[in-house]
Amino acid sequence: MSARTANCPNCGAPIQFRWSSAVQTTCEFCHSILVRHDVDLTKVGEVADLPADSSPIQIATEGIYRNKAFQVVGRILYEYEQGGWNEWHIVFSDGASGWLSDAQDEYAVSFQATPPEPLPPADQVERGQKALWNGVRYEVTCLTRARYRGVEGELPFEYWDKADRLFVDLRAADGRFATIDYSHTEPLLFLGEAVEFDDLHLKNARQFEGWS
């Protein structure tokens, strides 16, 4: 297997990687979830059909963030009692990757960060707690328990068949935000900011009836 192409071990369909560092991808033909180990692809599960989505973003959508071009290569879909949201995996022209959150017409871009000290266990987090990361002071504003619905495309880590997990949102006085993701064995920290849809200058977006 080259850095960019392979064949699905389940159905034999060609797999084309948009991002050479992808760890996981999904076969567009048989919906197998495939994990990449060196030169081999291994089927680890199968994704069910994802529900209809009203987002204009899709795999292969392109955009601009802080004057850097990016392309959408993957997606994780979550739902919770008040709705759902997409986490789109985006890859920049320099090879860096991040996430574009898409929830009820609100958008944010974030990047995984390394906290200076271990993150607190899920059962020790509550609203109002403070944290200091990269010189910015954040405060816990929301705790959301969400259900994993499915994945598509390429991801930077193995991710499938998840149970309900806690997501902790924090806000800073200058508008920046942070999220602690407890869906992994070791919680992950993401730092980012809200963005306006028009400022992303999206191309290859989904079109809906009535759009001009």
C-alpha positions, 0 to 999 in steps of 0.5 A: 500500500502506498501512502495514498491508496489501498484496497478495502479488505472487506469488498476490495474497493479502492481506498483513496486517502486524501490525507496521508497521515490518516489512521482510520477511514471508511469504505464508501462502498461497503461502509466498513470502518478501516484502521490503518496499521503501517501498510495494512488496512484492517476492518474493525466494524461497519458504520450504519447509514447516517441520518439525513443532515442539513449541514452544507459541509460534506467530505471534500468541502474546501475552505479558508481559516486564518488565511490557510486553505483546508479540506474536509476529509472526515466526520464524527457525528454526535447526538444528545437530548437537544439535538446533534452536531458534526465534528468535521476533520479538516486538513490544511495545505501544510499537512496540519489537521484540526476540527470544524464543529458544526452545530445548529448553524454555529461553527468553530475551529479547534485543534488538539492541544497538550495540557501542561498537567493531566486533565481532571477525571470526568466525575470531578468536573463541574460548572464554574471551574477554572483552567489556564492553558497557553496563558488563557484562563477558561471557565467551565460553562457546559457539560454535555453527555452525547451519543456517538452516531457514526463516522465517515472519511478519514480520522487522525485516530481510531474511533468507532463503536463508542458509548455515551461520553461526556464533553466539557465546554469552557469559555474565555473572556476573549471569546476563545473556547476549549473542549475536554473530550472524555470519549477516549481512555485519556481525555483529550483537550481541544482549543479553538474559536468560533467562526462565521460561516461566510468567513470560511469561504467554503467551496464544494459545499452541499447545495439545498433547494432554494439556495442561490 
